[in-house]
Amino acid sequence: MNKKALVAEFIGTFTLIFIGVGSIAADQITGGKVGLIGIALAHGLAIGVMVSATAAVSGGHLNPAVTIGLWFVRKIDNLNAIGYVLAQCLGAIFAAFLIKFAVPANILTVVGMGTPSLGAGISATMALVTEIILTFFLVFVVYGTGVDVRAPKCGGLFIGLAVAMGVLMGGPISGAAMNPARYIGPALLGGGLQNWWIYWVGPICGGVLAAEIYRYQLEK
């Protein structure tokens, strides 16, 4: 198991959750001035800079859906895949823990710890479909810009943009997690585990589907 890669995955995922939850809290603190666009940019920038920073060490997965998708197409071995997912989830949990020291408790309570959740009038099926499709887009971009040897060396930028794109569309619908770690950290630290299965099943299904299609239809 590559210990340096695990540290990179921990730090990168920590950044996404800390900045993501922080941006939602900042929107509440400022009375909505950050807005959906600001929250989307915060998530996208966090992923963009951290994928770029960790790509040389771990490949910059920062997402169990990415790791599991790449594991299905044999781009990562069993032991490292398990280690990556654990490091990502631990990074998310630690970020959710530390954000409590940076943001007033009442604000975090109002925003539910920034935990992805269903929007008003949105059914579980709608949220699941949204998470599957948005994560498909994300992992497709990860593969096309970061895994394929023919890819341009600017994957972090476009992966970050894919996350921002997903939040802009899916934020009001499913919370646009696209990442089980983005859900599990805030959920465990106070957001609650309602509809938890949506944020594991959806992203993993979308990630595996994207990796399989790219690997066997486009990469060869």
C-alpha positions as CSV (number, residue, x, y, z in Angstrom):
1,M,0.0,0.0,0.0
2,N,1.3,3.4,-1.0
3,K,1.3,5.4,2.3
4,K,2.2,8.7,0.5
5,A,-0.8,8.3,-1.7
6,L,-3.0,7.7,1.3
7,V,-1.8,11.0,2.9
8,A,-2.5,12.8,-0.4
9,E,-6.0,11.4,-0.6
10,F,-6.7,12.3,3.0
11,I,-5.6,15.9,2.5
12,G,-7.3,16.4,-0.8
13,T,-10.6,15.0,0.4
14,F,-10.3,17.0,3.6
15,T,-10.0,20.2,1.5
16,L,-13.1,19.4,-0.5
17,I,-15.3,18.9,2.6
18,F,-13.8,21.8,4.6
19,I,-14.3,24.3,1.7
20,G,-17.6,22.8,0.6
21,V,-19.2,22.9,4.0
22,G,-17.6,26.2,4.7
23,S,-19.0,27.8,1.5
24,I,-22.5,26.7,2.5
25,A,-22.0,28.1,6.0
26,A,-20.6,31.3,4.4
27,D,-23.8,31.6,2.3
28,Q,-25.9,31.4,5.5
29,I,-23.7,33.9,7.4
30,T,-23.8,36.4,4.5
31,G,-27.5,36.1,4.0
32,G,-27.3,34.3,0.7
33,K,-24.6,36.5,-0.9
34,V,-22.4,33.5,-1.8
35,G,-25.3,31.8,-3.6
36,L,-25.4,28.6,-5.7
37,I,-22.8,29.9,-8.1
38,G,-20.4,30.7,-5.3
39,I,-20.9,27.3,-3.6
40,A,-20.4,25.5,-6.9
41,L,-17.2,27.5,-7.5
42,A,-15.9,26.7,-4.0
43,H,-16.4,22.9,-4.6
44,G,-15.0,23.1,-8.1
45,L,-11.9,25.1,-7.0
46,A,-11.2,22.8,-4.1
47,I,-11.2,19.8,-6.3
48,G,-9.4,21.5,-9.1
49,V,-6.4,22.6,-7.0
50,M,-6.2,19.5,-5.0
51,V,-6.4,17.1,-7.9
52,S,-3.6,19.1,-9.5
53,A,-1.6,19.0,-6.2
54,T,-2.1,15.2,-5.6
55,A,-2.2,13.8,-9.1
56,A,1.5,13.0,-9.1
57,V,1.3,11.2,-5.8
58,S,-2.0,9.4,-5.8
59,G,-3.7,10.2,-9.1
60,G,-5.9,12.7,-7.3
61,H,-9.0,10.5,-6.9
62,L,-10.4,12.3,-3.7
63,N,-13.6,10.4,-4.1
64,P,-14.6,6.8,-3.4
65,A,-16.8,6.8,-6.6
66,V,-13.6,7.6,-8.6
67,T,-11.5,5.0,-6.9
68,I,-14.2,2.2,-7.1
69,G,-14.8,3.1,-10.8
70,L,-11.1,2.8,-11.6
71,W,-10.9,-0.4,-9.5
72,F,-13.5,-2.0,-11.7
73,V,-11.4,-1.4,-14.8
74,R,-8.2,-2.5,-13.0
75,K,-6.5,0.9,-12.9
76,I,-5.9,0.4,-9.1
77,D,-5.3,-2.8,-7.2
78,N,-7.5,-4.2,-4.4
79,L,-5.3,-3.1,-1.4
80,N,-4.7,0.5,-2.6
81,A,-8.4,0.8,-3.5
82,I,-9.4,-0.1,0.0
83,G,-6.8,2.3,1.4
84,Y,-7.9,5.1,-0.8
85,V,-11.5,4.9,0.2
86,L,-10.7,4.7,3.9
87,A,-8.3,7.7,3.6
88,Q,-10.9,9.7,1.7
89,C,-13.7,9.0,4.3
90,L,-11.4,9.7,7.2
91,G,-10.3,13.0,5.6
92,A,-14.0,13.9,5.1
93,I,-14.8,13.1,8.7
94,F,-11.8,15.0,10.1
95,A,-12.7,18.1,8.0
96,A,-16.3,18.0,9.3
97,F,-15.0,17.8,12.8
98,L,-12.6,20.8,12.4
99,I,-15.2,23.0,10.6
100,K,-17.0,23.1,13.9
101,F,-14.0,25.1,15.3
102,A,-14.2,27.6,12.4
103,V,-17.9,28.2,12.0
104,P,-20.5,29.0,14.7
105,A,-22.5,26.0,15.8
106,N,-25.8,27.6,15.2
107,I,-24.9,28.3,11.6
108,L,-23.9,24.7,11.0
109,T,-27.1,23.5,12.6
110,V,-29.2,25.7,10.2
111,V,-27.4,24.3,7.2
112,G,-27.4,20.8,8.4
113,M,-23.6,20.6,8.5
114,G,-23.7,21.2,4.7
115,T,-24.7,17.6,4.2
116,P,-26.1,16.9,0.7
117,S,-29.9,16.4,1.0
118,L,-33.0,16.3,-1.2
119,G,-34.5,19.6,-2.3
120,A,-38.1,20.6,-1.7
121,G,-40.4,18.4,-3.7
122,I,-37.6,16.0,-4.8
123,S,-38.2,12.3,-4.4
124,A,-35.5,9.7,-3.6
125,T,-35.7,8.4,-7.1
126,M,-35.1,11.9,-8.6
127,A,-32.1,12.4,-6.3
128,L,-30.7,9.0,-7.1
129,V,-30.9,9.5,-10.9
130,T,-29.3,12.9,-10.5
131,E,-26.4,11.5,-8.5
132,I,-25.9,8.7,-11.0
133,I,-25.8,11.0,-14.0
134,L,-23.7,13.8,-12.4
135,T,-21.2,11.3,-11.1
136,F,-21.1,9.7,-14.5
137,F,-20.1,13.0,-16.0
138,L,-17.5,13.6,-13.3
139,V,-15.8,10.2,-13.6
140,F,-15.9,10.4,-17.4
141,V,-14.0,13.6,-17.2
142,V,-11.6,12.2,-14.7
143,Y,-10.8,9.3,-17.0
144,G,-10.6,11.4,-20.1
145,T,-8.4,14.1,-18.7
146,G,-6.5,12.3,-16.0
147,V,-6.3,8.6,-16.6
148,D,-6.1,8.2,-20.4
149,V,-2.5,8.4,-21.4
150,R,-3.5,10.6,-24.4
151,A,-5.1,13.1,-22.1
152,P,-3.9,16.7,-21.9
153,K,-2.0,17.5,-18.7
154,C,-4.6,19.8,-17.3
155,G,-7.0,17.3,-15.7
156,G,-7.3,19.2,-12.4
157,L,-8.9,22.2,-14.1
158,F,-11.5,20.2,-16.0
159,I,-12.3,17.9,-13.1
160,G,-12.9,20.9,-11.0
161,L,-15.2,22.4,-13.7
162,A,-17.1,19.1,-13.8
163,V,-17.7,19.3,-10.1
164,A,-18.8,23.0,-10.4
165,M,-21.1,22.1,-13.3
166,G,-22.7,19.3,-11.3
167,V,-23.3,21.5,-8.2
168,L,-24.9,24.2,-10.4
169,M,-27.5,21.7,-11.7
170,G,-27.8,19.2,-8.9
171,G,-27.3,21.3,-5.8
172,P,-31.0,22.2,-5.5
173,I,-32.1,18.6,-6.4
174,S,-29.9,16.1,-4.5
175,G,-27.2,18.4,-3.0
176,A,-24.9,17.2,-5.8
177,A,-22.6,15.1,-3.7
178,M,-21.2,13.1,-6.6
179,N,-18.9,11.7,-3.9
180,P,-19.8,9.4,-1.0
181,A,-17.1,11.0,1.2
182,R,-18.7,14.5,0.6
183,Y,-21.8,13.0,2.2
184,I,-20.4,10.8,5.0
185,G,-18.2,13.3,6.8
186,P,-20.8,16.0,7.4
187,A,-23.6,13.4,7.9
188,L,-21.7,11.6,10.7
189,L,-20.7,14.9,12.4
190,G,-24.2,16.2,12.8
191,G,-26.0,16.3,9.5
192,G,-27.8,13.0,9.9
193,L,-27.9,9.9,7.8
194,Q,-31.2,10.4,6.0
195,N,-31.2,8.9,2.6
196,W,-27.6,7.8,3.0
197,W,-27.9,5.0,0.4
198,I,-28.6,7.6,-2.3
199,Y,-25.2,9.1,-1.8
200,W,-23.3,5.8,-1.9
201,V,-25.3,3.9,-4.5
202,G,-25.8,6.8,-6.9
203,P,-22.2,8.0,-7.2
204,I,-20.7,4.5,-7.2
205,C,-23.1,3.3,-10.0
206,G,-22.4,6.5,-12.0
207,G,-18.6,6.2,-11.5
208,V,-18.4,2.5,-12.4
209,L,-20.6,3.0,-15.5
210,A,-18.4,6.0,-16.7
211,A,-15.1,4.0,-16.1
212,E,-16.5,1.0,-17.9
213,I,-17.7,2.9,-21.0
214,Y,-14.6,5.0,-21.3
215,R,-12.2,2.0,-20.7
216,Y,-13.8,-0.4,-23.1
217,Q,-15.4,1.9,-25.7
218,L,-13.1,5.0,-26.0
219,E,-9.7,4.2,-24.6
220,K,-8.8,1.3,-26.9
